[in-house]
Amino acid sequence: MKYDIAPGKGIKGIPFGTGVSGVRAALGAGFKSFMRTPGAAHPCDYFAGAGLFANYDKTGRLEAIELASPAAPELYGINLLGMGFEQAVKYLKSKDPQLEREVDGAISLALGISLYAPHAVNDPKLPPESVLVFAPGYYD
C-alpha cells in the first residue's frame, strides 16, 4: 500500500497528533497493540497487513509512523523502500543537505524521516528495511 509522506505532518490521511482511536479507524482492523520497549510511555500499534507501526506519545497521540514491506512510503512520489539504501540516502540528501548518515541508517531532522538499514554496511544496494516518519521534536 502506498503512503504519501507529508514532512513534519505525518502521512496523508493520518497526521501527527491523531489519537489512538483515530489512527485505528483510518487504518482499519487487524492490528496488534504492544509495548515496543520496556520504557515506552504508551503501547504502539502494529498493522501487519499494512506494514505499519503507529507510535504514540504518553498522551496517546501519534508521534511517529514506521513503514516496512509491504508498505510503499513515498516522498514526493518516490518510494523510499523501492530503491537501494545508498540511492535513498542520496535522494534524501538532495532534499536535506544536513542529513545525518549512520552505520545502520540515516536521519533527516528537517524532513522528519529516518531510514533503518542494518545491512547497509555489507550491501548498501539493498533497500532500507524500514522508514520512520516522525513529528518535529521526536528526537529531542
KEDREN-56209 format. One record per atom (N, C-alpha, C): x, y, z; atom name. Coordinates in nm, 4 decimals, padded with zeros to 6 digits. Layout:
% KEDREN-56209
node xx: X yy: Y zz: Z name: CA
...
This chain:
% KEDREN-56209
node xx: 00.0835 yy: -00.1178 zz: 00.0000 name: N
node xx: 00.0000 yy: 00.0000 zz: 00.0000 name: CA
node xx: 00.0883 yy: 00.1247 zz: 00.0000 name: C
node xx: 00.0495 yy: 00.2215 zz: -00.0801 name: N
node xx: 00.1253 yy: 00.3458 zz: -00.0916 name: CA
node xx: 00.0866 yy: 00.4422 zz: 00.0210 name: C
node xx: 00.1874 yy: 00.5037 zz: 00.0810 name: N
node xx: 00.1661 yy: 00.6055 zz: 00.1837 name: CA
node xx: 00.2434 yy: 00.7301 zz: 00.1439 name: C
node xx: 00.1729 yy: 00.8402 zz: 00.1266 name: N
node xx: 00.2363 yy: 00.9673 zz: 00.0913 name: CA
node xx: 00.2851 yy: 01.0362 zz: 00.2180 name: C
node xx: 00.4151 yy: 01.0571 zz: 00.2254 name: N
node xx: 00.4753 yy: 01.1233 zz: 00.3410 name: CA
node xx: 00.4580 yy: 01.2741 zz: 00.3274 name: C
node xx: 00.4080 yy: 01.3359 zz: 00.4335 name: N
node xx: 00.3971 yy: 01.4819 zz: 00.4421 name: CA
node xx: 00.4986 yy: 01.5256 zz: 00.5475 name: C
node xx: 00.6179 yy: 01.5697 zz: 00.5056 name: N
node xx: 00.7233 yy: 01.6030 zz: 00.6015 name: CA
node xx: 00.6751 yy: 01.6950 zz: 00.7146 name: C
node xx: 00.7035 yy: 01.6511 zz: 00.8380 name: N
node xx: 00.6663 yy: 01.7278 zz: 00.9560 name: CA
node xx: 00.5199 yy: 01.7172 zz: 00.9942 name: C
node xx: 00.4402 yy: 01.6468 zz: 00.9115 name: N
node xx: 00.2958 yy: 01.6403 zz: 00.9359 name: CA
node xx: 00.2420 yy: 01.4993 zz: 00.9547 name: C
node xx: 00.3101 yy: 01.3988 zz: 00.9012 name: N
node xx: 00.2630 yy: 01.2610 zz: 00.9102 name: CA
node xx: 00.2570 yy: 01.1976 zz: 00.7732 name: C
node xx: 00.1534 yy: 01.1159 zz: 00.7526 name: N
node xx: 00.1281 yy: 01.0614 zz: 00.6202 name: CA
node xx: -00.0123 yy: 01.1051 zz: 00.5800 name: C
node xx: -00.0366 yy: 01.1088 zz: 00.4505 name: N
node xx: -00.1655 yy: 01.1565 zz: 00.4007 name: CA
node xx: -00.2794 yy: 01.0802 zz: 00.4682 name: C
node xx: -00.3704 yy: 01.1537 zz: 00.5282 name: N
node xx: -00.4857 yy: 01.0955 zz: 00.5944 name: CA
node xx: -00.4651 yy: 01.0628 zz: 00.7409 name: C
node xx: -00.3395 yy: 01.0639 zz: 00.7878 name: N
node xx: -00.3113 yy: 01.0330 zz: 00.9288 name: CA
node xx: -00.2050 yy: 01.1299 zz: 00.9797 name: C
node xx: -00.2470 yy: 01.2486 zz: 01.0230 name: N
node xx: -00.1491 yy: 01.3473 zz: 01.0711 name: CA
node xx: -00.1003 yy: 01.3167 zz: 01.2126 name: C
node xx: 00.0201 yy: 01.3663 zz: 01.2421 name: N
node xx: 00.0708 yy: 01.3567 zz: 01.3784 name: CA
node xx: -00.0276 yy: 01.4264 zz: 01.4715 name: C
node xx: -00.0397 yy: 01.3735 zz: 01.5928 name: N
node xx: -00.1335 yy: 01.4289 zz: 01.6896 name: CA
node xx: -00.2672 yy: 01.3573 zz: 01.6903 name: C
node xx: -00.2910 yy: 01.2714 zz: 01.5908 name: N
node xx: -00.4145 yy: 01.1931 zz: 01.5867 name: CA
node xx: -00.4152 yy: 01.0966 zz: 01.7046 name: C
node xx: -00.5298 yy: 01.0806 zz: 01.7683 name: N
node xx: -00.5419 yy: 00.9882 zz: 01.8801 name: CA
node xx: -00.5430 yy: 00.8431 zz: 01.8347 name: C
node xx: -00.5253 yy: 00.7525 zz: 01.9296 name: N
node xx: -00.5212 yy: 00.6092 zz: 01.9011 name: CA
node xx: -00.6447 yy: 00.5655 zz: 01.8229 name: C
node xx: -00.7631 yy: 00.6046 zz: 01.8683 name: N
node xx: -00.8857 yy: 00.5608 zz: 01.8005 name: CA
node xx: -00.8941 yy: 00.6147 zz: 01.6581 name: C
node xx: -00.8447 yy: 00.7350 zz: 01.6350 name: N
node xx: -00.8446 yy: 00.7920 zz: 01.5004 name: CA
node xx: -00.7512 yy: 00.7186 zz: 01.4066 name: C
node xx: -00.6338 yy: 00.6807 zz: 01.4573 name: N
node xx: -00.5380 yy: 00.6040 zz: 01.3763 name: CA
node xx: -00.5983 yy: 00.4684 zz: 01.3416 name: C
node xx: -00.6549 yy: 00.4024 zz: 01.4410 name: N
node xx: -00.7143 yy: 00.2705 zz: 01.4180 name: CA
node xx: -00.8310 yy: 00.2786 zz: 01.3204 name: C
node xx: -00.9110 yy: 00.3822 zz: 01.3300 name: N
node xx: -01.0230 yy: 00.3989 zz: 01.2365 name: CA
node xx: -00.9724 yy: 00.4212 zz: 01.0941 name: C
node xx: -00.8645 yy: 00.4966 zz: 01.0800 name: N
node xx: -00.8097 yy: 00.5257 zz: 00.9471 name: CA
node xx: -00.7468 yy: 00.4025 zz: 00.8825 name: C
node xx: -00.6863 yy: 00.3167 zz: 00.9643 name: N
node xx: -00.6147 yy: 00.2008 zz: 00.9100 name: CA
node xx: -00.6953 yy: 00.0721 zz: 00.9125 name: C
node xx: -00.8035 yy: 00.0688 zz: 00.9883 name: N
node xx: -00.8877 yy: -00.0500 zz: 00.9924 name: CA
node xx: -00.8425 yy: -00.1520 zz: 01.0949 name: C
node xx: -00.9085 yy: -00.2671 zz: 01.0888 name: N
node xx: -00.8826 yy: -00.3743 zz: 01.1847 name: CA
node xx: -00.7512 yy: -00.4443 zz: 01.1527 name: C
node xx: -00.7210 yy: -00.5413 zz: 01.2339 name: N
node xx: -00.6031 yy: -00.6227 zz: 01.2084 name: CA
node xx: -00.4759 yy: -00.5664 zz: 01.2676 name: C
node xx: -00.4851 yy: -00.5045 zz: 01.3845 name: N
node xx: -00.3652 yy: -00.4509 zz: 01.4485 name: CA
node xx: -00.3369 yy: -00.5270 zz: 01.5772 name: C
node xx: -00.2125 yy: -00.5177 zz: 01.6199 name: N
node xx: -00.1703 yy: -00.5733 zz: 01.7479 name: CA
node xx: -00.1111 yy: -00.4574 zz: 01.8264 name: C
node xx: -00.1539 yy: -00.4409 zz: 01.9507 name: N
node xx: -00.1041 yy: -00.3340 zz: 02.0363 name: CA
node xx: -00.0080 yy: -00.3942 zz: 02.1386 name: C
node xx: 00.1100 yy: -00.3311 zz: 02.1549 name: N
node xx: 00.2086 yy: -00.3840 zz: 02.2488 name: CA
node xx: 00.3076 yy: -00.2748 zz: 02.2885 name: C
node xx: 00.3783 yy: -00.2983 zz: 02.3985 name: N
node xx: 00.4838 yy: -00.2074 zz: 02.4430 name: CA
node xx: 00.6098 yy: -00.2428 zz: 02.3647 name: C
node xx: 00.6566 yy: -00.1519 zz: 02.2832 name: N
node xx: 00.7704 yy: -00.1802 zz: 02.1948 name: CA
node xx: 00.9019 yy: -00.1908 zz: 02.2720 name: C
node xx: 00.9140 yy: -00.1107 zz: 02.3767 name: N
node xx: 01.0315 yy: -00.1167 zz: 02.4636 name: CA
node xx: 00.9833 yy: -00.1141 zz: 02.6083 name: C
node xx: 01.0643 yy: -00.1641 zz: 02.7018 name: N
node xx: 01.0223 yy: -00.1643 zz: 02.8420 name: CA
node xx: 00.9893 yy: -00.0249 zz: 02.8956 name: C
node xx: 01.0583 yy: 00.0774 zz: 02.8485 name: N
node xx: 01.0352 yy: 00.2125 zz: 02.8981 name: CA
node xx: 00.9378 yy: 00.2946 zz: 02.8152 name: C
node xx: 00.8671 yy: 00.2300 zz: 02.7231 name: N
node xx: 00.7745 yy: 00.3034 zz: 02.6357 name: CA
node xx: 00.6657 yy: 00.3714 zz: 02.7178 name: C
node xx: 00.6305 yy: 00.4926 zz: 02.6792 name: N
node xx: 00.5288 yy: 00.5698 zz: 02.7507 name: CA
node xx: 00.3873 yy: 00.5244 zz: 02.7161 name: C
node xx: 00.3714 yy: 00.4579 zz: 02.6010 name: N
node xx: 00.2392 yy: 00.4169 zz: 02.5537 name: CA
node xx: 00.2571 yy: 00.2987 zz: 02.4589 name: C
node xx: 00.1631 yy: 00.2048 zz: 02.4567 name: N
node xx: 00.1748 yy: 00.0952 zz: 02.3599 name: CA
node xx: 00.1705 yy: 00.1477 zz: 02.2158 name: C
node xx: 00.2384 yy: 00.0774 zz: 02.1266 name: N
node xx: 00.2291 yy: 00.1109 zz: 01.9844 name: CA
node xx: 00.1328 yy: 00.0109 zz: 01.9199 name: C
node xx: 00.0880 yy: 00.0417 zz: 01.8003 name: N
node xx: 00.0018 yy: -00.0480 zz: 01.7238 name: CA
node xx: 00.0784 yy: -00.0955 zz: 01.6017 name: C
node xx: 00.0684 yy: -00.2247 zz: 01.5730 name: N
node xx: 00.1302 yy: -00.2808 zz: 01.4530 name: CA
node xx: 00.0203 yy: -00.3332 zz: 01.3621 name: C
node xx: 00.0147 yy: -00.2785 zz: 01.2425 name: N
node xx: -00.0810 yy: -00.3194 zz: 01.1404 name: CA
node xx: -00.0030 yy: -00.4043 zz: 01.0394 name: C
node xx: 00.0028 yy: -00.5357 zz: 01.0633 name: N
node xx: 00.0879 yy: -00.6255 zz: 00.9842 name: CA
node xx: 00.0545 yy: -00.6209 zz: 00.8355 name: C
node xx: -00.0720 yy: -00.6228 zz: 00.8010 name: N
node xx: -00.1114 yy: -00.6225 zz: 00.6602 name: CA
node xx: -00.0695 yy: -00.4973 zz: 00.5866 name: C
node xx: -00.0531 yy: -00.3881 zz: 00.6612 name: N
node xx: -00.0140 yy: -00.2598 zz: 00.6017 name: CA
node xx: 00.1365 yy: -00.2356 zz: 00.6114 name: C
node xx: 00.2056 yy: -00.3152 zz: 00.6931 name: N
node xx: 00.3483 yy: -00.2920 zz: 00.7158 name: CA
node xx: 00.3721 yy: -00.1626 zz: 00.7909 name: C
node xx: 00.2863 yy: -00.1323 zz: 00.8894 name: N
node xx: 00.2900 yy: -00.0027 zz: 00.9566 name: CA
node xx: 00.2864 yy: -00.0175 zz: 01.1082 name: C
node xx: 00.3787 yy: 00.0514 zz: 01.1743 name: N
node xx: 00.3778 yy: 00.0661 zz: 01.3196 name: CA
node xx: 00.3355 yy: 00.2092 zz: 01.3498 name: C
node xx: 00.2375 yy: 00.2272 zz: 01.4378 name: N
node xx: 00.1964 yy: 00.3602 zz: 01.4830 name: CA
node xx: 00.2500 yy: 00.3781 zz: 01.6246 name: C
node xx: 00.3349 yy: 00.4780 zz: 01.6435 name: N
node xx: 00.3956 yy: 00.5060 zz: 01.7736 name: CA
node xx: 00.3307 yy: 00.6300 zz: 01.8340 name: C
node xx: 00.2916 yy: 00.6181 zz: 01.9603 name: N
node xx: 00.2192 yy: 00.7249 zz: 02.0286 name: CA
node xx: 00.3017 yy: 00.7845 zz: 02.1422 name: C
node xx: 00.2738 yy: 00.9114 zz: 02.1724 name: N
node xx: 00.3381 yy: 00.9739 zz: 02.2877 name: CA
node xx: 00.2639 yy: 00.9319 zz: 02.4141 name: C
node xx: 00.3050 yy: 00.9839 zz: 02.5289 name: N
node xx: 00.2453 yy: 00.9411 zz: 02.6559 name: CA
node xx: 00.0980 yy: 00.9762 zz: 02.6684 name: C
node xx: 00.0499 yy: 01.0711 zz: 02.5871 name: N
node xx: -00.0923 yy: 01.1076 zz: 02.5914 name: CA
node xx: -00.1752 yy: 01.0300 zz: 02.4890 name: C
node xx: -00.1107 yy: 00.9383 zz: 02.4166 name: N
node xx: -00.1838 yy: 00.8586 zz: 02.3189 name: CA
node xx: -00.2038 yy: 00.9276 zz: 02.1853 name: C
node xx: -00.1173 yy: 01.0226 zz: 02.1548 name: N
node xx: -00.1234 yy: 01.0939 zz: 02.0262 name: CA
node xx: -00.0119 yy: 01.0435 zz: 01.9351 name: C
node xx: -00.0429 yy: 01.0287 zz: 01.8080 name: N
node xx: 00.0538 yy: 00.9787 zz: 01.7107 name: CA
node xx: 00.1744 yy: 01.0713 zz: 01.7020 name: C
node xx: 00.2954 yy: 01.0133 zz: 01.7173 name: N
node xx: 00.4177 yy: 01.0930 zz: 01.7070 name: CA
node xx: 00.5154 yy: 01.0383 zz: 01.6033 name: C
node xx: 00.4953 yy: 00.9143 zz: 01.5607 name: N
node xx: 00.5832 yy: 00.8563 zz: 01.4589 name: CA
node xx: 00.5142 yy: 00.7375 zz: 01.3932 name: C
node xx: 00.5506 yy: 00.7148 zz: 01.2672 name: N
node xx: 00.4967 yy: 00.6034 zz: 01.1895 name: CA
node xx: 00.6150 yy: 00.5320 zz: 01.1257 name: C
node xx: 00.6278 yy: 00.4028 zz: 01.1529 name: N
node xx: 00.7334 yy: 00.3248 zz: 01.0884 name: CA
node xx: 00.6701 yy: 00.2375 zz: 00.9814 name: C
node xx: 00.7278 yy: 00.2424 zz: 00.8615 name: N
node xx: 00.6741 yy: 00.1703 zz: 00.7469 name: CA
node xx: 00.7764 yy: 00.0705 zz: 00.6946 name: C
node xx: 00.7309 yy: -00.0522 zz: 00.6726 name: N
node xx: 00.8154 yy: -00.1593 zz: 00.6189 name: CA
node xx: 00.7315 yy: -00.2374 zz: 00.5181 name: C
node xx: 00.7950 yy: -00.3241 zz: 00.4430 name: N
node xx: 00.7236 yy: -00.4037 zz: 00.3436 name: CA
node xx: 00.6028 yy: -00.4711 zz: 00.4086 name: C
node xx: 00.4875 yy: -00.4687 zz: 00.3475 name: N
node xx: 00.4551 yy: -00.4366 zz: 00.2086 name: CA
node xx: 00.4229 yy: -00.2890 zz: 00.1826 name: C
node xx: 00.4444 yy: -00.2035 zz: 00.2817 name: N
node xx: 00.4172 yy: -00.0601 zz: 00.2626 name: CA
node xx: 00.5097 yy: -00.0017 zz: 00.1561 name: C
node xx: 00.4612 yy: 00.1037 zz: 00.0918 name: N
node xx: 00.5407 yy: 00.1776 zz: -00.0074 name: CA
node xx: 00.5381 yy: 00.3248 zz: 00.0331 name: C
node xx: 00.6271 yy: 00.3651 zz: 00.1269 name: N
node xx: 00.6298 yy: 00.5044 zz: 00.1716 name: CA
node xx: 00.6923 yy: 00.5950 zz: 00.0655 name: C
node xx: 00.6141 yy: 00.6915 zz: 00.0188 name: N
node xx: 00.6614 yy: 00.7792 zz: -00.0880 name: CA
node xx: 00.6824 yy: 00.9219 zz: -00.0397 name: C
node xx: 00.7960 yy: 00.9775 zz: -00.0787 name: N
node xx: 00.8263 yy: 01.1179 zz: -00.0543 name: CA
node xx: 00.8312 yy: 01.1858 zz: -00.1902 name: C
node xx: 00.7359 yy: 01.2746 zz: -00.2144 name: N
node xx: 00.7251 yy: 01.3453 zz: -00.3431 name: CA
node xx: 00.7217 yy: 01.2471 zz: -00.4602 name: C
node xx: 00.6463 yy: 01.1364 zz: -00.4424 name: N
node xx: 00.6273 yy: 01.0397 zz: -00.5495 name: CA
node xx: 00.7350 yy: 00.9340 zz: -00.5629 name: C
node xx: 00.8357 yy: 00.9348 zz: -00.4759 name: N
node xx: 00.9451 yy: 00.8371 zz: -00.4819 name: CA
node xx: 00.9335 yy: 00.7398 zz: -00.3648 name: C
node xx: 00.9241 yy: 00.6093 zz: -00.3950 name: N
node xx: 00.9131 yy: 00.5052 zz: -00.2937 name: CA
node xx: 01.0496 yy: 00.4831 zz: -00.2286 name: C
node xx: 01.0618 yy: 00.5177 zz: -00.1020 name: N
node xx: 01.1897 yy: 00.5075 zz: -00.0315 name: CA
node xx: 01.2325 yy: 00.3636 zz: -00.0035 name: C
node xx: 01.1389 yy: 00.2699 zz: -00.0103 name: N
node xx: 01.1732 yy: 00.1285 zz: 00.0066 name: CA
node xx: 01.1906 yy: 00.0595 zz: -00.1283 name: C
node xx: 01.1701 yy: 00.1329 zz: -00.2356 name: N
node xx: 01.1791 yy: 00.0774 zz: -00.3694 name: CA
node xx: 01.3128 yy: 00.1022 zz: -00.4359 name: C
node xx: 01.4128 yy: 00.1365 zz: -00.3573 name: N
node xx: 01.5474 yy: 00.1618 zz: -00.4102 name: CA
node xx: 01.6493 yy: 00.1170 zz: -00.3071 name: C
node xx: 01.7747 yy: 00.1073 zz: -00.3473 name: N
node xx: 01.8806 yy: 00.0702 zz: -00.2552 name: CA
node xx: 01.9028 yy: 00.1782 zz: -00.1500 name: C
node xx: 01.9629 yy: 00.1381 zz: -00.0379 name: N
node xx: 01.9881 yy: 00.2314 zz: 00.0715 name: CA
node xx: 02.0705 yy: 00.3510 zz: 00.0252 name: C
node xx: 02.1797 yy: 00.3260 zz: -00.0467 name: N
node xx: 02.2653 yy: 00.4363 zz: -00.0943 name: CA
node xx: 02.1862 yy: 00.5339 zz: -00.1805 name: C
node xx: 02.1024 yy: 00.4805 zz: -00.2668 name: N
node xx: 02.0211 yy: 00.5644 zz: -00.3553 name: CA
node xx: 01.9200 yy: 00.6452 zz: -00.2735 name: C
node xx: 01.8596 yy: 00.5821 zz: -00.1722 name: N
node xx: 01.7632 yy: 00.6514 zz: -00.0865 name: CA
node xx: 01.8315 yy: 00.7639 zz: -00.0087 name: C
node xx: 01.9532 yy: 00.7376 zz: 00.0406 name: N
node xx: 02.0292 yy: 00.8405 zz: 00.1125 name: CA
node xx: 02.0581 yy: 00.9580 zz: 00.0193 name: C
node xx: 02.1002 yy: 00.9278 zz: -00.1005 name: N
node xx: 02.1308 yy: 01.0326 zz: -00.1990 name: CA
node xx: 02.0059 yy: 01.1168 zz: -00.2285 name: C
node xx: 01.8924 yy: 01.0502 zz: -00.2446 name: N
node xx: 01.7671 yy: 01.1214 zz: -00.2708 name: CA
node xx: 01.7303 yy: 01.2124 zz: -00.1532 name: C
node xx: 01.7351 yy: 01.1586 zz: -00.0307 name: N
node xx: 01.7006 yy: 01.2396 zz: 00.0866 name: CA
node xx: 01.7985 yy: 01.3550 zz: 00.1050 name: C
node xx: 01.9259 yy: 01.3300 zz: 00.0775 name: N
node xx: 02.0271 yy: 01.4357 zz: 00.0909 name: CA
node xx: 02.0008 yy: 01.5484 zz: -00.0089 name: C
node xx: 01.9407 yy: 01.5173 zz: -00.1233 name: N
node xx: 01.9061 yy: 01.6222 zz: -00.2199 name: CA
node xx: 01.7944 yy: 01.7115 zz: -00.1667 name: C
node xx: 01.7169 yy: 01.6596 zz: -00.0728 name: N
node xx: 01.6087 yy: 01.7364 zz: -00.0101 name: CA
node xx: 01.6534 yy: 01.8009 zz: 00.1207 name: C
node xx: 01.7524 yy: 01.7389 zz: 00.1864 name: N
node xx: 01.8061 yy: 01.7893 zz: 00.3133 name: CA
node xx: 01.9570 yy: 01.7660 zz: 00.3181 name: C
node xx: 02.0366 yy: 01.8669 zz: 00.2830 name: N
node xx: 02.1827 yy: 01.8522 zz: 00.2846 name: CA
node xx: 02.2397 yy: 01.8211 zz: 00.4235 name: C
node xx: 02.1610 yy: 01.8445 zz: 00.5291 name: N
node xx: 02.2060 yy: 01.8180 zz: 00.6660 name: CA
node xx: 02.1748 yy: 01.6749 zz: 00.7114 name: C
node xx: 02.1310 yy: 01.5905 zz: 00.6205 name: N
node xx: 02.1012 yy: 01.4509 zz: 00.6517 name: CA
node xx: 02.2180 yy: 01.3887 zz: 00.7272 name: C
node xx: 02.1886 yy: 01.3162 zz: 00.8340 name: N
node xx: 02.2914 yy: 01.2518 zz: 00.9155 name: CA
node xx: 02.2989 yy: 01.1040 zz: 00.8802 name: C
node xx: 02.4116 yy: 01.0614 zz: 00.8290 name: N
node xx: 02.4332 yy: 00.9210 zz: 00.7920 name: CA
node xx: 02.4839 yy: 00.8467 zz: 00.9143 name: C
node xx: 02.4309 yy: 00.7278 zz: 00.9380 name: N
node xx: 02.4748 yy: 00.6431 zz: 01.0477 name: CA
node xx: 02.5152 yy: 00.5073 zz: 00.9919 name: C
node xx: 02.5720 yy: 00.4235 zz: 01.0754 name: N
node xx: 02.6165 yy: 00.2917 zz: 01.0310 name: CA
node xx: 02.4998 yy: 00.2096 zz: 00.9768 name: C
node xx: 02.3860 yy: 00.2145 zz: 01.0459 name: N
node xx: 02.2715 yy: 00.1327 zz: 01.0062 name: CA
node xx: 02.1527 yy: 00.2145 zz: 00.9563 name: C
node xx: 02.1781 yy: 00.3370 zz: 00.9105 name: N
node xx: 02.0673 yy: 00.4171 zz: 00.8609 name: CA
node xx: 02.1049 yy: 00.5611 zz: 00.8366 name: C
node xx: 02.0031 yy: 00.6444 zz: 00.8328 name: N
node xx: 02.0207 yy: 00.7879 zz: 00.8102 name: CA
node xx: 01.9011 yy: 00.8607 zz: 00.8697 name: C
node xx: 01.9249 yy: 00.9845 zz: 00.9150 name: N
node xx: 01.8187 yy: 01.0653 zz: 00.9762 name: CA
node xx: 01.8184 yy: 01.2043 zz: 00.9152 name: C
node xx: 01.6994 yy: 01.2481 zz: 00.8756 name: N
node xx: 01.6794 yy: 01.3860 zz: 00.8324 name: CA
node xx: 01.5847 yy: 01.4522 zz: 00.9317 name: C
node xx: 01.6399 yy: 01.5363 zz: 01.0180 name: N
node xx: 01.5558 yy: 01.6086 zz: 01.1132 name: CA
node xx: 01.4674 yy: 01.7092 zz: 01.0409 name: C
node xx: 01.5174 yy: 01.7678 zz: 00.9331 name: N
node xx: 01.4404 yy: 01.8672 zz: 00.8580 name: CA
node xx: 01.3169 yy: 01.8057 zz: 00.7927 name: C
node xx: 01.3303 yy: 01.6842 zz: 00.7406 name: N
node xx: 01.2180 yy: 01.6174 zz: 00.6745 name: CA
node xx: 01.1345 yy: 01.5348 zz: 00.7715 name: C
node xx: 01.1925 yy: 01.5011 zz: 00.8870 name: N
node xx: 01.1221 yy: 01.4137 zz: 00.9806 name: CA
node xx: 01.1155 yy: 01.2714 zz: 00.9284 name: C
node xx: 01.2273 yy: 01.2266 zz: 00.8684 name: N
node xx: 01.2335 yy: 01.0924 zz: 00.8095 name: CA
node xx: 01.3665 yy: 01.0278 zz: 00.8469 name: C
node xx: 01.3599 yy: 00.9009 zz: 00.8850 name: N
node xx: 01.4836 yy: 00.8253 zz: 00.9020 name: CA
node xx: 01.4703 yy: 00.6914 zz: 00.8311 name: C
node xx: 01.5839 yy: 00.6391 zz: 00.7897 name: N
node xx: 01.5909 yy: 00.5092 zz: 00.7244 name: CA
node xx: 01.6592 yy: 00.4123 zz: 00.8188 name: C
node xx: 01.6087 yy: 00.2906 zz: 00.8259 name: N
node xx: 01.6743 yy: 00.1851 zz: 00.9027 name: CA
node xx: 01.7224 yy: 00.0805 zz: 00.8038 name: C
node xx: 01.8518 yy: 00.0578 zz: 00.8013 name: N
node xx: 01.9116 yy: -00.0353 zz: 00.7057 name: CA
node xx: 02.0273 yy: -00.1092 zz: 00.7717 name: C
node xx: 01.9981 yy: -00.2105 zz: 00.8548 name: N
node xx: 02.1039 yy: -00.2802 zz: 00.9268 name: CA
node xx: 02.2041 yy: -00.3517 zz: 00.8358 name: C
node xx: 02.1663 yy: -00.3805 zz: 00.7140 name: N
node xx: 02.2522 yy: -00.4498 zz: 00.6178 name: CA
node xx: 02.3414 yy: -00.3547 zz: 00.5375 name: C
node xx: 02.3270 yy: -00.2248 zz: 00.5589 name: N
node xx: 02.3955 yy: -00.1242 zz: 00.4759 name: CA
node xx: 02.5475 yy: -00.1382 zz: 00.4764 name: C
node xx: 02.6038 yy: -00.1825 zz: 00.5861 name: N
node xx: 02.7494 yy: -00.1978 zz: 00.5937 name: CA
node xx: 02.7968 yy: -00.3020 zz: 00.4925 name: C
node xx: 02.7224 yy: -00.4111 zz: 00.4810 name: N
node xx: 02.7615 yy: -00.5202 zz: 00.3908 name: CA
node xx: 02.7119 yy: -00.5023 zz: 00.2480 name: C
node xx: 02.5924 yy: -00.4451 zz: 00.2321 name: N
node xx: 02.5374 yy: -00.4295 zz: 00.0975 name: CA
node xx: 02.4475 yy: -00.3065 zz: 00.0892 name: C
node xx: 02.5051 yy: -00.1895 zz: 00.0630 name: N
node xx: 02.4274 yy: -00.0655 zz: 00.0569 name: CA
node xx: 02.3333 yy: -00.0570 zz: -00.0629 name: C
node xx: 02.3369 yy: -00.1574 zz: -00.1505 name: N
node xx: 02.2462 yy: -00.1567 zz: -00.2656 name: CA
node xx: 02.1110 yy: -00.2193 zz: -00.2329 name: C
node xx: 02.1029 yy: -00.2881 zz: -00.1184 name: N
node xx: 01.9740 yy: -00.3420 zz: -00.0751 name: CA
node xx: 01.8874 yy: -00.2275 zz: -00.0239 name: C
node xx: 01.7547 yy: -00.2390 zz: -00.0365 name: N
node xx: 01.6685 yy: -00.1309 zz: 00.0128 name: CA
node xx: 01.6702 yy: -00.1226 zz: 00.1654 name: C
node xx: 01.6342 yy: -00.0064 zz: 00.2194 name: N
node xx: 01.6211 yy: 00.0045 zz: 00.3653 name: CA
node xx: 01.5179 yy: -00.0964 zz: 00.4152 name: C
node xx: 01.5319 yy: -00.1380 zz: 00.5386 name: N
node xx: 01.4352 yy: -00.2294 zz: 00.5993 name: CA
node xx: 01.3069 yy: -00.1550 zz: 00.6358 name: C
node xx: 01.3224 yy: -00.0298 zz: 00.6809 name: N
node xx: 01.2044 yy: 00.0490 zz: 00.7157 name: CA
node xx: 01.2331 yy: 00.1982 zz: 00.7045 name: C
node xx: 01.1230 yy: 00.2734 zz: 00.7033 name: N
node xx: 01.1273 yy: 00.4196 zz: 00.7003 name: CA
node xx: 01.0467 yy: 00.4684 zz: 00.8195 name: C
node xx: 01.1066 yy: 00.5540 zz: 00.9003 name: N
node xx: 01.0367 yy: 00.6148 zz: 01.0132 name: CA
node xx: 01.0040 yy: 00.7585 zz: 00.9765 name: C
node xx: 00.8764 yy: 00.7927 zz: 00.9888 name: N
node xx: 00.8301 yy: 00.9297 zz: 00.9661 name: CA
node xx: 00.7944 yy: 00.9828 zz: 01.1043 name: C
node xx: 00.8575 yy: 01.0937 zz: 01.1451 name: N
node xx: 00.8399 yy: 01.1384 zz: 01.2830 name: CA
node xx: 00.8038 yy: 01.2862 zz: 01.2916 name: C
node xx: 00.7372 yy: 01.3195 zz: 01.4023 name: N
node xx: 00.6929 yy: 01.4566 zz: 01.4275 name: CA
node xx: 00.8103 yy: 01.5439 zz: 01.4709 name: C
node xx: 00.8000 yy: 01.6745 zz: 01.4485 name: N
node xx: 00.9034 yy: 01.7660 zz: 01.4991 name: CA
node xx: 00.9216 yy: 01.7453 zz: 01.6499 name: C
node xx: 01.0466 yy: 01.7419 zz: 01.6949 name: N
node xx: 01.0764 yy: 01.7227 zz: 01.8365 name: CA
node xx: 01.0868 yy: 01.5777 zz: 01.8795 name: C
node xx: 01.0623 yy: 01.4844 zz: 01.7903 name: N
node xx: 01.0643 yy: 01.3415 zz: 01.8246 name: CA
node xx: 01.1983 yy: 01.2986 zz: 01.8834 name: C
node xx: 01.3073 yy: 01.3482 zz: 01.8307 name: N
node xx: 01.4404 yy: 01.3099 zz: 01.8782 name: CA
node xx: 01.4960 yy: 01.4045 zz: 01.9847 name: C
node xx: 01.4171 yy: 01.4995 zz: 02.0333 name: N
node xx: 01.4642 yy: 01.5934 zz: 02.1367 name: CA
node xx: 01.4751 yy: 01.5258 zz: 02.2721 name: C
